[in-house]
Amino acid sequence: MAPASRIAVVTGASSGIGAATARRLAKAGYRVVLTARRKDRIEALAEELTKAGHSAVAYQLDVTDRAAVDEFATAFETIGVLVNNAGGALGADPVATGDPAAWRSMYETNVIGTLNLTQALLPKLEASGDGVIVIVSSTAGHGTYEGGGGYVAAKHGEHVLAETLRLEIVGRPVRVIEIAPGMVRTDEFALTRFGGDEAKAAKVYEGVAEPLTADDVAETITWTVTRPSHVNVDLLVLRPRAQASNTKVHRELS
């Protein structure tokens, strides 16, 4: 594998799945480029990885800022991996009373952010001769549920982006992988969704003995990326054993 193919850009790397993925890819021998809006978080992670003997750099970036994304892309002639992980959910209101600003924000981050990075870095990935684009969507992109309209719509958009791109670039040396996690317990996802309401956030995981962890998803991402270059994992849905669907979860409640 050419050295350029050992460079991996990870968006949303300041916490959760993004940070865990950066750690996993670094251990797998990639030079990781950590991007996120929270500069202090990614700089601390880059320092952690460097001290552990890995190669990592931090770059503050808002994926919805196209000018900033284009400037970021000029730093590379070629790269090997792009993990589009930046995203998130806001609120759980019904469609009838949902906040349009929250819907717009979710679409901008999850879909347009992914589009921005993918468009800016696709030529660099192709130039490597063995590029990989990972899109971290969600099971929300494959089935709806009450109170999830805005997030579901955004994640469906991300799924369609991945599916369409794969059709459009077939024959080029770039794989397009979609990872769709179900219930993942991280420090921030549910808390952010419910505006910092710890009780509501805890309710999401109530009675579920073992939701997925960020590292479970990161390990899966790293596995797909490190398959032989002729092997494309088009779509991998990942759920905890206790979750049969977006609306059916086994809970052990006293």
NORSULTA-V132208 format. One record per residue. N is the residue number from 1. PSI is psi in whole degrees, -180 to 180 (NA if undefined). OMEGA is omega in radians with two decimals (NA if undefined). Layout:
BEGIN
n=(N | N)
psi=(PSI | PSI)
omega=(OMEGA | OMEGA)
END
This chain:
BEGIN
n=(1 | 2 | 3 | 4 | 5 | 6 | 7 | 8 | 9 | 10 | 11 | 12 | 13 | 14 | 15 | 16 | 17 | 18 | 19 | 20 | 21 | 22 | 23 | 24 | 25 | 26 | 27 | 28 | 29 | 30 | 31 | 32 | 33 | 34 | 35 | 36 | 37 | 38 | 39 | 40 | 41 | 42 | 43 | 44 | 45 | 46 | 47 | 48 | 49 | 50 | 51 | 52 | 53 | 54 | 55 | 56 | 57 | 58 | 59 | 60 | 61 | 62 | 63 | 64 | 65 | 66 | 67 | 68 | 69 | 70 | 71 | 72 | 73 | 74 | 75 | 76 | 77 | 78 | 79 | 80 | 81 | 82 | 83 | 84 | 85 | 86 | 87 | 88 | 89 | 90 | 91 | 92 | 93 | 94 | 95 | 96 | 97 | 98 | 99 | 100 | 101 | 102 | 103 | 104 | 105 | 106 | 107 | 108 | 109 | 110 | 111 | 112 | 113 | 114 | 115 | 116 | 117 | 118 | 119 | 120 | 121 | 122 | 123 | 124 | 125 | 126 | 127 | 128 | 129 | 130 | 131 | 132 | 133 | 134 | 135 | 136 | 137 | 138 | 139 | 140 | 141 | 142 | 143 | 144 | 145 | 146 | 147 | 148 | 149 | 150 | 151 | 152 | 153 | 154 | 155 | 156 | 157 | 158 | 159 | 160 | 161 | 162 | 163 | 164 | 165 | 166 | 167 | 168 | 169 | 170 | 171 | 172 | 173 | 174 | 175 | 176 | 177 | 178 | 179 | 180 | 181 | 182 | 183 | 184 | 185 | 186 | 187 | 188 | 189 | 190 | 191 | 192 | 193 | 194 | 195 | 196 | 197 | 198 | 199 | 200 | 201 | 202 | 203 | 204 | 205 | 206 | 207 | 208 | 209 | 210 | 211 | 212 | 213 | 214 | 215 | 216 | 217 | 218 | 219 | 220 | 221 | 222 | 223 | 224 | 225 | 226 | 227 | 228 | 229 | 230 | 231 | 232 | 233 | 234 | 235 | 236 | 237 | 238 | 239 | 240 | 241 | 242 | 243 | 244 | 245 | 246 | 247 | 248 | 249 | 250 | 251 | 252 | 253 | 254)
psi=(132 | 151 | -37 | -31 | -5 | 9 | 126 | 123 | 128 | 120 | 157 | 39 | 9 | -15 | 176 | -136 | -38 | -48 | -42 | -38 | -41 | -43 | -44 | -45 | -37 | -43 | -27 | -1 | 7 | 149 | 110 | 139 | 112 | 124 | 144 | 169 | -31 | 95 | -42 | -38 | -48 | -31 | -39 | -39 | -42 | -40 | -42 | -46 | -39 | -42 | -28 | 1 | 10 | 174 | 120 | 142 | 152 | 142 | 112 | 128 | 134 | 113 | -16 | -6 | 98 | -39 | -42 | -38 | -44 | -39 | -43 | -42 | -25 | -13 | -10 | 140 | -43 | 153 | 165 | -34 | 137 | 120 | 105 | 92 | -24 | 134 | -147 | 170 | 149 | 114 | 167 | 41 | 153 | 160 | -39 | -28 | 11 | 151 | 115 | -33 | -38 | -42 | -46 | -42 | -42 | -40 | -43 | -44 | -51 | -42 | -57 | -37 | -45 | -42 | -45 | -51 | -40 | -45 | -42 | -34 | -8 | -45 | -34 | -38 | -43 | -37 | -24 | -22 | -4 | 63 | 157 | 128 | 122 | 130 | 116 | 101 | -122 | 159 | -18 | -21 | 2 | -1 | 138 | 169 | 155 | 137 | 2 | 12 | -51 | -44 | -42 | -44 | -44 | -44 | -30 | -40 | -42 | -41 | -45 | -37 | -48 | -46 | -42 | -44 | -42 | -39 | -41 | -27 | 13 | 137 | -18 | 159 | 54 | 126 | 148 | 115 | 133 | 126 | 123 | 92 | 149 | -127 | 111 | 126 | 112 | 173 | -24 | -24 | -60 | -35 | -42 | -41 | -38 | 28 | 33 | 3 | 103 | -36 | -45 | -40 | -43 | -32 | -31 | -39 | 6 | 125 | -5 | 111 | -43 | 81 | 165 | 155 | 165 | -37 | -31 | -45 | -41 | -41 | -40 | -44 | -48 | -38 | -45 | -40 | -35 | 11 | 159 | 150 | -18 | -2 | 117 | 120 | 93 | -52 | 127 | 116 | 130 | 120 | 159 | 156 | -31 | -7 | 113 | -27 | -180 | -23 | -1 | 108 | 132 | 124 | 131 | 94 | 135 | NA)
omega=(3.14 | -3.12 | -3.14 | -3.13 | 3.09 | 3.07 | -3.13 | 3.08 | 3.14 | 3.09 | -3.11 | -3.01 | -3.07 | -3.11 | 2.98 | -3.07 | -3.12 | 3.14 | 3.13 | 3.11 | 3.10 | 3.12 | -3.11 | -3.13 | 3.09 | 3.11 | 3.11 | 3.06 | 3.12 | 2.94 | -3.01 | 3.07 | -3.04 | 3.10 | 3.08 | 3.09 | -3.08 | -3.04 | -3.09 | -3.12 | -3.08 | 3.07 | 3.10 | 3.12 | 3.10 | 3.11 | 3.11 | -3.10 | 3.12 | 3.12 | 3.13 | 3.09 | 3.14 | 3.13 | -3.09 | 3.05 | -3.13 | 3.13 | 3.13 | -3.05 | 2.97 | -3.03 | 3.13 | 3.14 | -3.00 | 3.13 | 3.13 | 3.11 | 3.14 | 3.09 | 3.11 | -3.09 | -3.12 | -3.13 | -3.04 | 2.93 | 3.09 | 2.97 | -3.11 | -3.02 | 2.98 | 3.06 | 3.10 | -3.08 | -3.09 | -3.13 | 3.09 | -3.09 | 3.10 | 3.06 | 3.10 | -3.11 | 3.04 | 3.11 | -3.05 | -3.08 | -3.13 | -3.13 | 3.14 | 3.13 | 3.09 | 3.09 | -3.12 | 3.14 | 3.11 | 3.12 | -3.13 | -3.09 | -3.04 | -3.03 | -3.09 | 3.07 | 3.09 | 3.11 | -3.11 | -3.11 | -3.11 | 3.13 | -3.08 | -3.03 | -3.14 | 3.11 | 3.13 | 3.10 | 3.13 | -3.12 | 3.13 | -3.10 | -3.11 | -3.06 | 3.10 | 3.00 | 3.06 | 3.06 | 3.13 | -3.13 | -3.12 | 2.98 | 3.05 | 3.09 | -3.08 | 3.10 | -3.05 | 3.07 | -3.11 | 3.12 | -3.09 | -2.98 | -3.08 | -3.14 | 3.11 | 3.13 | -3.14 | -3.11 | 2.97 | 3.09 | 3.12 | 3.11 | -3.13 | 3.09 | -3.13 | -3.09 | -3.13 | 3.14 | -3.14 | 3.09 | -3.02 | -3.08 | 3.11 | -3.08 | 3.06 | -3.06 | 3.13 | 3.06 | 3.09 | -3.06 | 3.04 | 3.05 | -3.09 | 3.13 | 3.00 | -3.07 | 3.10 | 3.11 | 3.06 | -3.09 | -2.92 | -2.94 | -3.10 | 3.14 | 3.09 | -3.11 | -3.08 | 3.00 | 3.11 | -3.14 | -3.05 | -3.13 | 3.12 | 3.14 | -3.13 | -3.11 | -3.13 | -3.04 | -3.05 | 3.08 | 3.13 | -3.01 | -3.05 | 2.96 | 3.02 | 3.01 | 3.07 | -3.12 | 3.05 | -3.13 | 3.14 | 3.11 | 3.12 | 3.10 | -3.11 | 3.09 | -3.11 | -3.12 | -3.05 | 2.98 | 3.06 | -2.98 | 3.11 | -3.11 | 3.13 | 3.03 | -3.05 | -3.06 | 3.08 | 3.11 | -3.02 | 3.12 | 2.95 | -3.13 | -3.09 | -3.09 | 3.13 | 3.11 | 3.12 | -3.07 | -3.14 | -3.11 | 3.08 | -3.13 | 3.10 | -3.06 | -3.14 | NA)
END
